[in-house]
Amino acid sequence: MEENTANKPQTDGNTGAGSFFGEIVKFTTLAIVIVAPIRWFVAQPFIVSGASMYPTFDDANYLIVDELSYYFREPARGEVVIFKYPNDTSKYFIKRVVGLPGETVDIDSGVVSIISDDGSVMTTLDESYVKYQSETSMRVVLRSNEYFVLGDNRAASSDSRMWGPVARNLIIGDVFVRLYPFNKIELHPGSATLTK
């Protein structure tokens, strides 16, 4: 008599714990291959520490930084950027770009202007987001790879006024989205057009 084998389960030899752990390894490998490039080259989280960007950003705001855009374009005036602190590149800072490469930035009692080659005021920045001003006065000529960055809370910010311009290669990306606090979720928070 012939044995009916149609209803017998077929196995491929991968049963039990070995199969389970094999699937875990596959899933973990796939996740790393997909997620790691996004994390390192496209976007990364950033938590604001301190009050130097107040009131635009509060302490403990949770942000996602766009690291991809600056591969295709340069930082623009008014953008809020994350960069490696020039005096200790293991630390990351958040500030606003006010001066672009090759420009002369003039600060007169806190008012920021961009100076033309002939020494006249080319434009005075409209910085209505600054609530706490500083009476700083200075003039800085930026090199071809340097950016002048300032905190929005000028009275309590360590920025280019103290430690100088930021080299382009230290700028990681701009703020793409604020995820926390939940009542302040928004895309490109803090972006501003500074010229009138």
Backbone hydrogen bonds, N-H to C=O, Kabsch-Sander energy under -0.5 kcal/mol:
donor,donor_aa,acceptor,acceptor_aa,energy
5,T,3,E,-0.8
8,K,5,T,-1.3
15,T,13,G,-0.9
18,G,15,T,-0.7
20,F,16,G,-1.8
21,F,17,A,-2.7
22,G,18,G,-1.9
23,E,19,S,-2.2
24,I,20,F,-2.0
25,V,21,F,-2.4
26,K,22,G,-2.2
27,F,23,E,-2.7
28,T,24,I,-2.8
29,T,25,V,-2.5
30,L,26,K,-2.6
31,A,27,F,-2.6
32,I,28,T,-2.3
33,V,29,T,-2.4
34,I,30,L,-2.0
35,V,31,A,-3.3
36,A,32,I,-1.8
38,I,34,I,-0.8
39,R,35,V,-2.8
40,W,36,A,-2.5
41,F,37,P,-2.5
42,V,37,P,-0.5
42,V,38,I,-1.7
43,A,38,I,-2.7
44,Q,65,V,-1.3
46,F,63,L,-2.4
48,V,46,F,-0.5
48,V,61,N,-2.5
54,Y,51,A,-1.4
56,T,53,M,-1.1
57,F,53,M,-1.8
60,A,48,V,-3.1
61,N,58,D,-1.7
62,Y,180,Y,-2.0
63,L,46,F,-3.3
63,L,61,N,-0.6
64,I,177,V,-2.6
65,V,44,Q,-3.1
66,D,174,D,-2.9
67,E,42,V,-3.2
67,E,65,V,-0.8
68,L,42,V,-1.1
71,Y,68,L,-2.1
72,F,69,S,-2.0
73,R,69,S,-1.3
78,G,97,V,-3.2
79,E,76,A,-1.9
81,V,79,E,-0.6
81,V,95,K,-2.7
82,I,173,G,-2.9
83,F,93,F,-2.1
84,K,170,L,-2.5
85,Y,91,K,-2.5
88,D,85,Y,-1.6
91,K,88,D,-2.4
93,F,83,F,-2.8
95,K,81,V,-1.9
96,R,150,L,-2.8
97,V,79,E,-2.6
98,V,148,F,-2.9
99,G,148,F,-2.0
102,G,143,R,-1.3
103,E,100,L,-2.1
104,T,115,I,-0.7
105,V,103,E,-0.6
105,V,140,V,-2.9
106,D,104,T,-0.5
106,D,113,S,-3.0
107,I,138,M,-3.4
108,D,106,D,-0.5
108,D,111,V,-2.5
109,S,107,I,-0.5
110,G,136,T,-2.5
111,V,108,D,-1.8
113,S,106,D,-3.1
114,I,123,T,-3.1
115,I,104,T,-2.7
115,I,113,S,-0.5
116,S,120,S,-3.1
119,G,116,S,-1.9
122,M,114,I,-2.6
122,M,120,S,-0.6
123,T,114,I,-1.6
125,L,112,V,-2.6
126,D,194,L,-3.8
127,E,125,L,-1.0
130,V,127,E,-1.7
131,K,129,Y,-0.6
133,Q,131,K,-0.6
138,M,107,I,-2.3
140,V,105,V,-2.6
142,L,103,E,-3.1
142,L,140,V,-0.6
146,E,143,R,-1.6
147,Y,166,V,-2.1
148,F,99,G,-2.1
149,V,147,Y,-0.6
150,L,96,R,-2.4
153,N,52,S,-2.6
154,R,152,D,-1.3
155,A,132,Y,-1.6
156,A,153,N,-2.1
157,S,154,R,-0.8
159,D,157,S,-0.7
160,S,149,V,-2.2
162,M,159,D,-2.1
163,W,159,D,-2.0
164,G,160,S,-1.2
166,V,147,Y,-3.0
168,R,145,N,-2.6
170,L,167,A,-1.9
171,I,168,R,-1.5
172,I,82,I,-2.4
172,I,170,L,-0.5
173,G,82,I,-1.5
174,D,66,D,-1.4
175,V,80,V,-2.0
176,F,64,I,-2.5
176,F,174,D,-0.5
177,V,64,I,-1.5
178,R,186,E,-2.5
179,L,62,Y,-2.9
179,L,177,V,-0.6
180,Y,62,Y,-1.4
184,K,181,P,-2.1
185,I,182,F,-1.1
186,E,178,R,-1.2
188,H,176,F,-3.6
191,S,188,H,-1.4
192,A,78,G,-0.7
194,L,192,A,-0.7
